[in-house]
Amino acid sequence: MPDDLSPAAPEDVIQSLSFALRFNRGKRSHQHDQVMAEAAAAHLMEHLTRSGFVLMRKPPAPRHSYPRE
C-alpha cells in the first residue's frame, strides 16, 4: 500500500456517496431526493464497515501557485 494513502473518514464517504446518488454528471437527477440519498449513503457506509472494507483517500493536491513577477 502506498505511504501517501490514509483511511477515509466515514463522513467523507457518506458525503461522496450521497452526492453520487443525487447527481448525474453534475446535473441534479431529482429535486426531492437529498434526504433519501443521505440515508442510503449512511446505510451503504455502515454495510461497508461491517463487511471489513477500508476505503483509502489520497492526500489533498498541493495548491496551485502562480509565478510571481
ChimeraX attribute file (.defattr): number of C-alpha atoms within 10 A of each C-alpha:
attribute: neighborCount
match mode: 1-to-1
recipient: residues
	/A:1	6
	/A:2	6
	/A:3	6
	/A:4	9
	/A:5	12
	/A:6	14
	/A:7	10
	/A:8	13
	/A:9	12
	/A:10	15
	/A:11	12
	/A:12	11
	/A:13	18
	/A:14	21
	/A:15	15
	/A:16	13
	/A:17	18
	/A:18	22
	/A:19	17
	/A:20	15
	/A:21	19
	/A:22	21
	/A:23	16
	/A:24	11
	/A:25	8
	/A:26	9
	/A:27	8
	/A:28	13
	/A:29	12
	/A:30	11
	/A:31	8
	/A:32	9
	/A:33	15
	/A:34	15
	/A:35	11
	/A:36	13
	/A:37	20
	/A:38	19
	/A:39	14
	/A:40	16
	/A:41	22
	/A:42	19
	/A:43	13
	/A:44	16
	/A:45	19
	/A:46	13
	/A:47	12
	/A:48	13
	/A:49	13
	/A:50	9
	/A:51	9
	/A:52	8
	/A:53	10
	/A:54	13
	/A:55	15
	/A:56	14
	/A:57	14
	/A:58	12
	/A:59	9
	/A:60	6
	/A:61	6
	/A:62	6
	/A:63	6
	/A:64	6
	/A:65	6
	/A:66	6
	/A:67	5
	/A:68	4
	/A:69	3
